[in-house]
Amino acid sequence: MIIESRAYARAGLLGNPSDGYFGKTISIIVRNFGAHISLYQSPELRIEPQVQDIHQYKNINDLVESVNLHGYYGGDRLIKAAIKKFWDYCRAEDIRLESKNFSIRYHSTIPRQVGLAGSSAIITATMKALMKFYHVKISDTNLPSLILATEVDELGISAGLQDRVIQVYEGCVYMDFNSEYMLSHNHGKYTRLDPELLPKLYLAYRIDMSKESGAVLNNIKVRYDNGDRFVIDTLEEIASIAQKGKYALQKRNYAELHDLMNTNFNLREKIMTIRPADKDLIETARQCGASAKFAGSGGSIIGIYHDDEMLNRLKVELKKVRARVIKPFIV
C-alpha cells in the first residue's frame, strides 16, 4: 500500500515576523502549491532523491542555474531530519515502532526561496506520512512544535511556529504565542477563522529570486536577544496588528484590514533591511491601489485588491518586475 500525504504553501496575512518572538499572527494556507510525499513499505529504508538532490549536471552553467533555483541543499536533508526527529519523539513518548522499512519520495510545486514555506511543507508532509505508516497519533496542537524542532534542532534553521501551524491546521488560523503559555505548553493558542470572512486576496511572487529565508531573520534575532528596545517594541506593535486584524476580519472591515497590512510591512521595514527587489514588489502593488506586505520572509507579497480591474492591473504591473500574481486557493 502506498501512503500519500500533502502539505501546502502558506502566506502570513498579519503579524509576521512576530511569531518567533512570542507575538501574534494570522496565516492562510495556499493550496495552489504543495509538497507531496509518497511512502511505501520496502526491504530497506530508502530516501529516493529528486533531480535537485542528484549532483550531476550537463555543464557549469547547469550547475549555477540549479544553485540559483534550489540553493545548495535539496529536499532529501529535510526528509532525513524529519525521520530522525519522528524517531526521537516516539522514543521520548515510549511509543514502540513496528519493525518495518519504507521507501519515501517527495515532489514539490512550491516556488523555492520566495518565503512560501516550501521547506517546512516537505517536513510536514513527511511527518504526516510517517504517522500513517506507523499508526502514531500526534495532535494538531503538538505537531507544529515537532516540525519546528526538526528545523531548528536538526538543521539549524532560524524559524518560528507560524508556518508549521498553518500547514498542519490549514484554512485560516489566528495564533497567539504568549510567552508564559508557550513556555508551559510548548505551543501557542491556535484559533481557526472562517475563510469565508476573508476579503479578495492576491499573492505575488518573484520568479527570479534565490536566498535562504532564515538568513534574513538572523540579525533581528540577535538584536532581540540582546534586548534592543526598539526591535522589541516594534515586534510587539506588529503582533498587535494581528489581534486588531482578527477583530476587523470578524467584522468584515476590509478597509481597516487594508491599512493594517500596509502598516505591518512599514513596521517591518523599520527593523529589517529590505532588498530592493522586494521593495519593488511592495511599491508596485501599492501604486495599483492594493495593500501589500510580505507573505513570508521576502520574495513574495500578499494583499487586498478591490475588483477584477485592479487584479488585472496588478498582473500587468508586477510582471514588469518579474513577479507572477495568483489568487490564493484556501479551501
C-alpha positions, 0 to 999 in steps of 0.5 A: 500500500502506498501512503500519500500525504500533502502539505501546502504553501502558506502566506502570513496575512498579519503579524509576521515576523512576530511569531518567533518572538512570542507575538501574534499572527494570522496565516492562510494556507495556499493550496495552489502549491504543495509538497507531496510525499509518497511512502511505501513499505520496502526491504530497506529504508530508502530516501529516493532523491529528486533531480535537485538532490542528484549532483550531476549536471550537463555543464557549469552553467547547469550547475549555477542555474540549479544553485540559483533555483534550489540553493545548495541543499535539496529536499532529501536533508529535510526528509532525513531530519524529519525521520530522525526527529519522528524517531526521537519523539516516539522514543521520548513518548515510549511509543514502540515502532513496528519493525518495518522499512519504507521507501519515501519520495517527495515532489514539490510545486512550491516556488523555492526561496520566495518565503512560501514555506516550501521547506517546512511543507516537505517536513510536514508532509513527511511527518504526516506520512510517517504517522500513517505508516506507523499508526502514531497519533500526534495532535494538531496542537503538538505537531507544529512544535515537532516540525519546528524542532526538526528545523531548528534542532536538526538543521539549524534553521532560524524559524518560528511556529507560524508556518508549521501551524498553518500547514498542519491546521490549514484554512485560516488560523489566528495564533497567539504565542504568549510567552508564559503559555508557550513556555508551559505548553510548548505551543501557542493558542491556535484559533481557526477563522472562517475563510469565508470572512476573508476579503479578495486576496492576491499573492505575488511572487518573484520568479527570479529570486534565490536566498535562504529565508532564515538568513534574513531573520538572523540579525533581528534575532540577535538584536532581540536577544540582546534586548534592543528596545526598539526591535522589541517594541516594534515586534510587539506593535506588529503582533498587535496588528494581528489581534486588531486584524482578527477583530476587523476580519470578524467584522468584515472591515476590509478597509481597516484590514487594508491599512493594517497590512500596509502598516505591518510591512512599514513596521517591518521595514523599520527593523529589517533591511529590505532588498530592493527587489522586494521593495519593488514588489511592495511599491508596485502593488501599492501604486495599483491601489492594493495593500501589500506586505510580505507573505513570508520572509521576502520574495513574495507579497500578499494583499487586498485588491478591490475588483477584477480591474485592479487584479488585472492591473496588478498582473500587468504591473508586477510582471514588469518586475518579474513577479507572477500574481495568483489568487490564493486557493484556501479551501 
